[in-house]
Amino acid sequence: MSRPVSPPATSTTPAVDPLPTDLGSSRGRVLRSLLHDRLGVIGGSLLLLVVAAALLAPWISPYPPTQVHFETPFQQPRTVGFPLGTDDLGRDILSRVLHGTRASLQVGLLAVLLSVVVGTPLGLLAGYWRWLDGIVSRLTDLVLAFPFLVLAVGLAAIRGASLSNAAIALGLAHVPQMIRVVRAETLRLEGAEFVLAARTMDASGARILATHVLPNAVPSIIVQATVIMPAVVIGEALLSFLGLGIQPPTPSLGIMLSDAQQYIFRAPYAALFPGLAIAVICLAFNLFGDALRDAIDPGGSR
Amino acid sequence: MTGPVTSQDQSQGEFLRIEGLDVGYTTSAGQQQVLHGVDLSVGRGQTVAVVGASGSGKSTTAAAAIGLLAGNGRITGGRICVAGEDVTHALRGGDEARLRRLRGRQIGLVPQDPMSNLNPSARIGRQVAETLVVHGLAKGAAARERAVELLQEAGIPDAGRRAKQYPHEFSGGMRQRVLIAIALAAEPELLIADEPTSALDVTVQRQILDHLQELTRARGTSLLLITHDLGLASDRCDDVVVMSEGRVVERGPARRILATPEHDYTRALVAAAPSVAARTAPRTRPAVAAVAAGRRGEPPVLEVRDLVKEFRVRGQREKLRAVDGVSFTVPAGTTTAVVGESGSGKTTTARLVLGLEEATSGSVLVRGESLSSSGRARRRAVRRDMQPVFQDPYGSLDPTMTVEKLIDEPLRIFAVGDPRSRRTRVAELLDHVALSRTLAQRRPAELSGGQRQRVAIARALALDPKLVVCDEAVSALDVLVQQQVLQLLERLQEDLGLTYLFITHDLAVVRHLAHDVLVMRRGRVVEHGSVDDVFERPQHEYTVDLLSAIPGRAA
C-alpha cells in the first residue's frame, strides 16, 4: 500500500514528461508463439516461398510465360532447359506456374481486400445497431442465396472477363462471411465490461466502434482473411478454367489446367504442376492462418 | 515411484499422504515449477482444508493427487501414497488401469464449477448411473435405481422425477448436489472438494457444505477441502494447511491457526479474511449521521425513487420484475452497500443508476439531475458526476490499450485539457491509486488482478466524479488484494470526499466500508439501515439468514 517513490517535482513541472512513452505492443509475443508452432512454421515458410515466387516471377522465370517453342512441344520434366517440361505449344511450364501463382495471389489479395473493406464496416454496424441488423442480415442472405458462379458470369457478361472482374466477383461472394464474423465479434464485445465503461463515459457509438470494438476484432478479421484467401485462389482457378476470369494468353493456374485436360494422357505433368501450385498456396494460407489464430488468442485453444 | 511403502505403522490411520511433491508446467518460456516440496496428509474420516490465494498451488495439489493435472503439467518429484500404497507412478500416467481404480473408487472429486461439469445433453439420472456402470458397481435398472437413491441422499427433493430432467432445469446449488452424488457414487474413501461452493450464493453455500459434511461423516469418508476462504475452512475442518506460492507455509488445527497464526503470510490472511474481520474488528468508520451532519444542507448525491425494471422472458407471458419499487438516497461522502444474492436485482439496480438500462418506471437523480433529462449537455454533466468500477478487472479494461490510454480516455472524451496536462493528470491518478508510473505503458494482460482494478479505479476518478458505483468491485480478487483495494477505496473517500454505491453479494466486505446497508431480495428492498443496525439488530428474517451464513463462526 505504500505510494510509489516519485519525486513530486515531476508532477508539477510541465517541462518534464511525467510518464514513460509507449514501448511497443504485444507483437513480440505473437511472433514467439508462432515460432513455437511447428505447423505454423511450415505454413509460414511455404507462404514466404509462395509470396517470393509471385513477387520475383518476372525475374526468376527462365522464359517469358507466353514464349512459344514450336520445335519442342511436350518435353518431359527434367529436360535440359525446361525443368518442369513444356506444354502443347512448347511453352515452359515452370515459367507459366510462377506467373500463374503471381496472378492467383493478385486476385486473392484484391478479393480479400474487397471483402474486408466492405464486410468490416457492415459487420460493425449490424452488430452494434440492432435496427440495422435486420437489413444487413437480409442483404447477406440475398448474396449467399445467389450462386456465386451466376454472379461471376453476370459480371463477366456486363464488364467482360478479366482479372479484376474475377477479383470483384470473388470478393463480393465472400463479403457475407466477413460481415458475419465481424458482426459476431461486435455482439461479443458490445457486452464486454470495457464497452459498458466507455458508455458510462458518454462515449459515442462511433467512438466505441472505432476505439474499442474494431481493434479487438482485428485478430478475427485477419484470421478470416486467411480463411477466405485459399477459397478465392481456388475460385480464381475455377473462373479461369471456365474462361470467365483471366484471359489467355496471360498465364493463370486455372487456364493451364483447362488447356492440359485436352492432352491429359499424353502429358499429365502439364496438369500436375499447376494443380500442385494451387494446393501449396492453399495449404500455406490454411496452416499459417490456423497458427496465427492460436498465436493471437492463446486462451482459445488450450 | 518405488513400490508400496513398507512400514505399515507410518500410514496407520492415514489415507492420503503427499510427501515433498514437486509439480512443474511446461510453457513456451520453459519449465515452470509451481509446487515446491508440498507435504500433506489426510487421516481416515478426517476433514482437512487447503487454504491459499489463487496461484498458491492449492488446486494443483488436488489435481496432482487425482491425476488430473493440465496437459502440460507433470509431477517432477516427491510421492503420493493412498491407503499406504505408492501411486505416484499411476498418477504420472504410467498405469491407466490403476488410475481408473483410484479415481472414483478411492478418491472422488467435487469440481468447482457446477455449470460446466455436467453434460448438458444427458439426463441427470443417467450421468449419475454412468459412474456406477463405469466402476462395475451396478448395471441397467439397478444402476438407475441406485442413482435416484444417491440423488436423494445428496439432498435433491423428488429425486425420482428430477433424475429424468436435464442439467439446465437445475439451479446452481442443485447441480452442485448432483456433482456430489456423482462423486460419492462409487463410495470413495476420500472426497476432494475443489472450491465446491465458490460459484454459489452464501445461503446455498451453507446448505451444500452442511450436507456434504453430514454425508462424509455418516460414511466415514475423509474430506480434503480446497478453498480461498479461511473463515469457511476454520468452521468446517479439523486441520488447516496454508499454502502460498507453491509451498506449505503453515499447518495445524483450525482454531490454533486462526487464534495464533505463526507465519507472516497466515497472519496477513487471518487479518484480511473479511468473514472473520466482520465479526471481530471494531467499527472504525464514523456513523452516516455524523458524516451527513458535517455536510448539512447539501442535497443527497444519489436519490433513487420507486425504481422498477421489467424484463420480458422468452416463452412467458408475464414479465419478470427484476427491480420492484426500489427507493433510497445516498448522502454525500458516504457509502451505501446494496447486498443480495444472485437474482435479487442488485446488479440491475446498479445498471439502472448508471444509465446502462432504461428503467420501466421511477427515477434516478444524481445531484438532483436525471440522466433521462433532455439535453445532451446536461446528460453529459450527469455522466461526469458518476463513474463505475466493475467486477471483472479482466473484462473492464480494453486489452488493446495501454494503462495511460485507458485512464486518459474519459479525459479525451470530455476534452479536458491538452495532451500534456492530461499526461500530468494520468500520472497524478496513478499516484492516487498507488500504482507505479512505470506501469503507464503496460497493457492489461501484463498486470495482476489487483493492479488492473486500481487502473479501473484511476479511470473512474479521472473526471473527478462525485459518485462511484462499484459493482462487485472486489469480488473477483484474492482476500489480501481485496483488503488492499478496500483500504484504497476508503482512503480515497476520505481524501476526495467521494460517495460510493457499493454492490456486492458478500456481506462480509460490507462491514469494512459501508455506512448504510440495503438488503435486496427478489427485486425488493427488505431491509435498509446503518451497518451496525443491520449487522447487530437485523429486522428481516432473510437478513438474519444471510448473516448467519457468513463463514467464520469459529473466530
HADDOCK unambig.tbl for C-alpha pairs under 7 A between the chains (distance, minus, plus):
assign (segid A and resid 1 and name CA) (segid B and resid 434 and name CA) 6.68 0.50 0.50
assign (segid A and resid 1 and name CA) (segid B and resid 484 and name CA) 6.84 0.50 0.50
assign (segid A and resid 2 and name CA) (segid B and resid 434 and name CA) 6.82 0.50 0.50
assign (segid A and resid 3 and name CA) (segid B and resid 431 and name CA) 6.68 0.50 0.50
assign (segid A and resid 3 and name CA) (segid B and resid 434 and name CA) 4.88 0.50 0.50
assign (segid A and resid 4 and name CA) (segid B and resid 431 and name CA) 6.91 0.50 0.50
assign (segid A and resid 4 and name CA) (segid B and resid 434 and name CA) 6.24 0.50 0.50
assign (segid A and resid 4 and name CA) (segid B and resid 435 and name CA) 6.61 0.50 0.50
assign (segid A and resid 4 and name CA) (segid B and resid 436 and name CA) 5.37 0.50 0.50
assign (segid A and resid 11 and name CA) (segid B and resid 424 and name CA) 6.00 0.50 0.50
assign (segid A and resid 11 and name CA) (segid B and resid 428 and name CA) 6.90 0.50 0.50
assign (segid A and resid 18 and name CA) (segid B and resid 423 and name CA) 6.69 0.50 0.50
assign (segid A and resid 18 and name CA) (segid B and resid 424 and name CA) 5.90 0.50 0.50
assign (segid A and resid 18 and name CA) (segid B and resid 427 and name CA) 6.23 0.50 0.50
assign (segid A and resid 19 and name CA) (segid B and resid 423 and name CA) 6.91 0.50 0.50
assign (segid A and resid 19 and name CA) (segid B and resid 427 and name CA) 6.54 0.50 0.50
assign (segid A and resid 19 and name CA) (segid B and resid 437 and name CA) 6.28 0.50 0.50
assign (segid A and resid 19 and name CA) (segid B and resid 440 and name CA) 6.65 0.50 0.50
assign (segid A and resid 20 and name CA) (segid B and resid 438 and name CA) 6.45 0.50 0.50
assign (segid A and resid 20 and name CA) (segid B and resid 440 and name CA) 6.80 0.50 0.50
assign (segid A and resid 20 and name CA) (segid B and resid 441 and name CA) 6.88 0.50 0.50
assign (segid A and resid 21 and name CA) (segid B and resid 441 and name CA) 6.51 0.50 0.50
assign (segid A and resid 22 and name CA) (segid B and resid 441 and name CA) 5.16 0.50 0.50
assign (segid A and resid 23 and name CA) (segid B and resid 441 and name CA) 6.60 0.50 0.50
assign (segid A and resid 192 and name CA) (segid B and resid 395 and name CA) 6.29 0.50 0.50
assign (segid A and resid 193 and name CA) (segid B and resid 395 and name CA) 5.41 0.50 0.50
assign (segid A and resid 193 and name CA) (segid B and resid 396 and name CA) 4.35 0.50 0.50
assign (segid A and resid 194 and name CA) (segid B and resid 395 and name CA) 6.23 0.50 0.50
assign (segid A and resid 194 and name CA) (segid B and resid 396 and name CA) 4.00 0.50 0.50
assign (segid A and resid 194 and name CA) (segid B and resid 397 and name CA) 5.05 0.50 0.50
assign (segid A and resid 194 and name CA) (segid B and resid 398 and name CA) 5.60 0.50 0.50
assign (segid A and resid 197 and name CA) (segid B and resid 388 and name CA) 6.80 0.50 0.50
assign (segid A and resid 197 and name CA) (segid B and resid 396 and name CA) 6.89 0.50 0.50
assign (segid A and resid 200 and name CA) (segid B and resid 354 and name CA) 6.62 0.50 0.50
assign (segid A and resid 200 and name CA) (segid B and resid 383 and name CA) 6.35 0.50 0.50
assign (segid A and resid 200 and name CA) (segid B and resid 387 and name CA) 6.66 0.50 0.50
assign (segid A and resid 201 and name CA) (segid B and resid 383 and name CA) 6.33 0.50 0.50
assign (segid A and resid 201 and name CA) (segid B and resid 410 and name CA) 5.85 0.50 0.50
assign (segid A and resid 202 and name CA) (segid B and resid 380 and name CA) 6.53 0.50 0.50
assign (segid A and resid 202 and name CA) (segid B and resid 383 and name CA) 6.52 0.50 0.50
assign (segid A and resid 203 and name CA) (segid B and resid 413 and name CA) 6.40 0.50 0.50
assign (segid A and resid 212 and name CA) (segid B and resid 398 and name CA) 6.65 0.50 0.50
assign (segid A and resid 215 and name CA) (segid B and resid 400 and name CA) 6.78 0.50 0.50
assign (segid A and resid 216 and name CA) (segid B and resid 400 and name CA) 6.65 0.50 0.50
